Amino acid sequence: MRIVGRLPDPRMQITIFENDGRFPVQFELGGLTQTYRFRKGARLSNIGHLREYVDDAFRESVYRQFSVMRGIHTEVEQRIQPPEDPLDALPEII
């Protein structure tokens, strides 16, 4: 798999790969990653075609999905290490 391009976006990093007749498109935001794989074909044979399909509507859907993923990730992190009780952090008074 090799990187063949990047798409500019102010909110997230978008990297286009080429691999075995496919174009994996990876979106990264705040430690989370989403990858969508598209098969090459007559209507998708180069990066120019892919840029047309990864339009504003597609990017907005991906961005909304990151919000859902962030909530799931936060929930699991809190189960791993619950937030400290602020009263436990106070020194004991004798």
RAQUIFEN-V713182 format. One record per pair of residues at least 6 apart in sequence whose ideal C-beta (glycine too) atoms are under 6 Angstrom apart, sorted by the first residue. I is the first residue (numbers start at 0). J is the second residue. D is the distance in whole Angstrom. If there is no record, write none. Layout:
BEGIN
I;J;D + I;J;D
END
This chain:
BEGIN
0;16;5 + 0;18;4 + 1;17;6 + 2;14;6 + 2;16;6 + 3;15;5 + 3;17;5 + 3;46;6 + 4;15;4 + 4;46;5 + 5;14;5 + 6;13;4 + 11;26;5 + 11;28;4 + 12;27;4 + 13;26;6 + 14;25;5 + 15;24;5 + 16;23;4 + 20;39;5 + 21;36;5 + 21;38;6 + 22;37;5 + 22;49;5 + 23;34;5 + 23;36;5 + 24;35;5 + 25;34;5 + 26;33;5 + 26;61;5 + 28;65;5 + 31;65;6 + 31;68;5 + 33;61;6 + 37;43;6
END
